[in-house]
């Protein structure tokens, strides 16, 4: 199940209410609330909490840990799903096996 299926329904808020309470609305969005913005009762937009993954990437770029030019060249999730993994060289272990081994050693 996706996060969308577990989240509470959006709270409806009119544009006028948003104008009057913008700081509070965005504070609540930062804490996880979502809002459906309406004009004359019709949906016109949505305010959602920041995506933690996007926030982490933005912080890593700002700190100089990630290079945005390199990120732009990476495949999308859909493209990566269609990729076939390259075989490991003979006599070596797969990266996933090596990571599991390192985690086991750390746990000891």
Buried (B, 14 or more C-beta within 10 A) or exposed (E): EEEEEEEEEBEEBBEEBBEEEEEEBBEBBEEEBBBBBBEEEEEEEEBEBEEEEEEEBBEBEEEEEBEEEEEEEEEEEEEEEEEEEEEEEEEEEEEEEEEEEEEEEEEE
